[in-house]
Amino acid sequence: MIGSFPITLPLSIIKKIKPKLVYDPFLGSGTTCIAANMAAVSSIGVDISPPIIPKFKTKASVTIIKADSRSVKLPQKGIDLIITSPPYIGQINYQDKFVKEEIGSAHLGTSYKARKKYAADMIKVFQNALAYLTPKALAFIIVQDKFRLLDPQASGFRQIHRLTRKVTRVRGIKRGTYFESVLVWQKA
Ligand SMILES: C[S@@+](CC[C@H](N)C(=O)[O-])C[C@H]1O[C@@H](n2cnc3c(N)ncnc32)[C@H](O)[C@@H]1O
C-alpha cells in the first residue's frame, strides 16, 4: 500500500533512526504523526486538506497544520527526519475544496506541462523544509514515481538509497503491476 502507507513503515523507520523531530509535508490521514507519537517522538504534519485528528497515545508533541507545504512556516527547527508519501500526479483530487492548491491533482493530468509543474512544486516543498532541518537530516519518500519527477539535488538533498519493489494490484480499475520506491535522501 502506498499513499496512505501502513503504519509499520514509518514506525520501523522511526525506531531505526531514532529521530528527535519528524516532519511529513503531506500528512494525509496522519500515519507519520501517529507512528511518531507511538514511538514517543515529536512530530509536525502539514496537509492542504485538514486531516482527521486521531487520539494520540503518548505525550510526545504532535503539531498538525493545515497549509500548503510549498510555503508553510513551521513552528520549530531541529527536524532530523522527514517521512512522506507525496501526492500522485494526475490521479486523485483529494478534496475539491482545495483542488487549486493540491499538487498533481487529477484534472491537471500527466502532460509534459503537468509533469514540469509537479516537479517544480515538489522542489518547492523540500526547499521550504530545508531551513527547519538539522544538517544531516534524512528524508524517506514513499513514491510510485513512474515519471521519476523528484529531483534530490534541486531540492537541496542527495539521494543515498533507492529501494524499489514490484507491486501487483489484483482488484479495482488500477489492476496491474507497477513499481513503488522508498527514496532515502540526506540534506546536502
Ligand atoms: C498520498 S497522500 C498522503 C497520504 C499519507 N501518507 C497517509 O498516510 O494518509 C498526499 C497528500 O498530499 C496532500 N497535498 C497535496 N498538495 C498539497 C500541498 N500543496 N500542500 C500540502 N499538502 C498537499 C493531499 O491533500 C494528500 O493528503
The ligand as a MOL file (V3000), in Angstrom:
LIG
                    3D

  0  0  0     0  0            999 V3000
M  V30 BEGIN CTAB
M  V30 COUNTS 27 29 0 0 0
M  V30 BEGIN ATOM
M  V30 1 C -0.5160 10.3750 -0.9600 0
M  V30 2 S -1.3680 11.4390 0.1480 0 CHG=1
M  V30 3 C -0.5260 11.2040 1.6720 0
M  V30 4 C -1.0840 10.0400 2.4480 0
M  V30 5 C -0.4710 9.8420 3.8140 0
M  V30 6 N 0.8520 9.2430 3.7240 0
M  V30 7 C -1.3620 8.9830 4.6940 0
M  V30 8 O -0.8540 8.1110 5.3870 0
M  V30 9 O -2.5850 9.1740 4.6710 0 CHG=-1
M  V30 10 C -0.8640 13.0260 -0.3810 0
M  V30 11 C -1.4320 14.1870 0.4340 0
M  V30 12 O -0.8500 15.3880 -0.0680 0
M  V30 13 C -1.7660 16.4360 0.1930 0
M  V30 14 N -1.3760 17.6160 -0.6020 0
M  V30 15 C -1.4690 17.8160 -1.9420 0
M  V30 16 N -0.9760 19.0250 -2.2820 0
M  V30 17 C -0.5430 19.6090 -1.1220 0
M  V30 18 C 0.0770 20.8580 -0.8250 0
M  V30 19 N 0.3430 21.7660 -1.7720 0
M  V30 20 N 0.4180 21.1080 0.4690 0
M  V30 21 C 0.1400 20.2040 1.4540 0
M  V30 22 N -0.4700 19.0070 1.2240 0
M  V30 23 C -0.7930 18.7040 -0.0390 0
M  V30 24 C -3.1260 15.8350 -0.1490 0
M  V30 25 O -4.1650 16.5340 0.4910 0
M  V30 26 C -2.9440 14.3890 0.3720 0
M  V30 27 O -3.4900 14.2510 1.6670 0
M  V30 END ATOM
M  V30 BEGIN BOND
M  V30 1 1 1 2
M  V30 2 1 2 3
M  V30 3 1 2 10
M  V30 4 1 3 4
M  V30 5 1 4 5
M  V30 6 1 5 6
M  V30 7 1 5 7
M  V30 8 2 7 8
M  V30 9 1 7 9
M  V30 10 1 10 11
M  V30 11 1 11 12
M  V30 12 1 11 26
M  V30 13 1 12 13
M  V30 14 1 13 14
M  V30 15 1 13 24
M  V30 16 1 14 15
M  V30 17 1 14 23
M  V30 18 2 15 16
M  V30 19 1 16 17
M  V30 20 1 17 18
M  V30 21 2 17 23
M  V30 22 1 18 19
M  V30 23 2 18 20
M  V30 24 1 20 21
M  V30 25 2 21 22
M  V30 26 1 22 23
M  V30 27 1 24 25
M  V30 28 1 24 26
M  V30 29 1 26 27
M  V30 END BOND
M  V30 END CTAB
M  END
